[in-house]
């Protein structure tokens, strides 16, 4: 059963949520429902309290050939 929920949110945040939902091909209601499911899932509670975007980035570079020296070289080129 679905029930209507009213939220009080700043206008700017609502526009950002609508934009994000459009890019994701979902409704704002589905985005909110997905987030609530994520917040209440046991798996997330057991792993860490990190934000969903942080969790989605974990392990992204695991297969990468980059190492600390590559990062140091990048910083040298950028700032020196």
Sine and cosine of phi, psi and omega as CSV:
sin_phi,cos_phi,sin_psi,cos_psi,sin_omega,cos_omega
0.00,0.00,0.71,-0.71,0.05,-1.00
-0.97,-0.24,0.62,-0.79,0.01,-1.00
-0.78,-0.63,0.59,-0.81,0.01,-1.00
-0.96,0.28,0.65,-0.76,0.02,-1.00
-0.79,-0.62,0.76,-0.65,0.03,-1.00
-0.97,-0.25,0.79,-0.61,0.03,-1.00
-0.88,-0.47,0.59,-0.81,0.08,-1.00
-0.97,-0.25,0.92,-0.39,-0.10,-1.00
-0.67,-0.74,0.53,-0.85,0.03,-1.00
-0.85,0.53,0.60,-0.80,-0.02,-1.00
-0.81,0.59,-0.69,0.73,-0.04,-1.00
-0.89,0.45,-0.65,0.76,0.01,-1.00
-0.92,0.40,-0.60,0.80,0.05,-1.00
-0.88,0.47,-0.70,0.71,0.02,-1.00
-0.89,0.45,-0.65,0.76,0.04,-1.00
-0.90,0.44,-0.65,0.76,0.01,-1.00
-0.91,0.42,-0.66,0.75,0.03,-1.00
-0.90,0.44,-0.66,0.75,0.02,-1.00
-0.90,0.44,-0.72,0.70,0.03,-1.00
-0.87,0.49,-0.71,0.70,-0.01,-1.00
-0.88,0.48,-0.66,0.75,0.02,-1.00
-0.89,0.46,-0.69,0.72,0.03,-1.00
-0.90,0.43,-0.56,0.83,-0.01,-1.00
-0.99,0.11,-0.14,0.99,-0.01,-1.00
0.95,0.32,0.51,0.86,-0.01,-1.00
-0.75,-0.66,0.23,-0.97,0.11,-0.99
-1.00,0.07,0.33,-0.95,0.07,-1.00
-0.88,0.48,-0.62,0.78,0.03,-1.00
-0.86,0.50,-0.67,0.75,0.01,-1.00
-0.93,0.38,-0.62,0.78,0.04,-1.00
-0.88,0.48,-0.71,0.70,0.01,-1.00
-0.90,0.43,-0.70,0.71,0.02,-1.00
-0.87,0.49,-0.70,0.72,0.03,-1.00
-0.87,0.49,-0.67,0.75,-0.01,-1.00
-0.91,0.40,-0.67,0.74,0.04,-1.00
-0.89,0.47,-0.64,0.77,0.06,-1.00
-0.88,0.47,-0.67,0.74,0.01,-1.00
-0.89,0.45,-0.69,0.72,-0.01,-1.00
-0.88,0.47,-0.56,0.83,-0.09,-1.00
-0.99,-0.12,-0.02,1.00,-0.02,-1.00
-0.96,0.27,0.63,-0.78,0.00,-1.00
-0.91,0.41,-0.55,0.83,-0.02,-1.00
-0.87,0.49,-0.71,0.71,-0.01,-1.00
-0.91,0.41,-0.67,0.74,0.00,-1.00
-0.88,0.47,-0.60,0.80,-0.04,-1.00
-0.97,0.24,-0.55,0.83,-0.09,-1.00
-0.98,0.21,-0.88,0.48,0.00,-1.00
-0.07,-1.00,0.28,-0.96,0.03,-1.00
-1.00,0.01,0.37,0.93,-0.04,-1.00
-0.92,0.39,0.46,-0.89,0.02,-1.00
-0.91,0.42,0.45,-0.89,-0.02,-1.00
-0.83,0.55,-0.62,0.78,0.01,-1.00
-0.91,0.42,-0.62,0.79,0.04,-1.00
-0.90,0.44,-0.70,0.72,0.00,-1.00
-0.89,0.45,-0.59,0.81,-0.01,-1.00
-0.93,0.36,-0.37,0.93,-0.02,-1.00
-1.00,-0.02,-0.25,0.97,-0.02,-1.00
-0.87,0.50,0.73,-0.68,0.05,-1.00
0.98,0.20,0.04,1.00,-0.07,-1.00
-0.86,0.51,-0.61,0.79,-0.05,-1.00
-0.98,-0.20,0.22,0.98,-0.06,-1.00
-0.82,0.57,-0.64,0.76,-0.03,-1.00
-1.00,0.04,0.04,1.00,-0.06,-1.00
-0.96,0.28,0.43,-0.90,0.03,-1.00
-1.00,-0.05,0.06,1.00,-0.02,-1.00
-0.96,0.29,0.54,-0.84,0.08,-1.00
-0.65,-0.76,-0.12,-0.99,-0.07,-1.00
-0.88,0.47,-0.60,0.80,-0.01,-1.00
-0.90,0.43,-0.63,0.78,0.06,-1.00
-0.87,0.49,-0.67,0.74,0.00,-1.00
-0.92,0.39,-0.67,0.75,0.04,-1.00
-0.88,0.47,-0.67,0.74,0.03,-1.00
-0.88,0.47,-0.68,0.73,0.03,-1.00
-0.86,0.51,-0.71,0.70,-0.01,-1.00
-0.91,0.42,-0.65,0.76,0.04,-1.00
-0.88,0.48,-0.72,0.69,-0.01,-1.00
-0.91,0.41,-0.57,0.82,-0.05,-1.00
-0.97,0.26,-0.66,0.76,-0.16,-0.99
-0.96,-0.29,-0.19,0.98,-0.02,-1.00
-0.95,-0.32,0.00,0.00,0.00,0.00
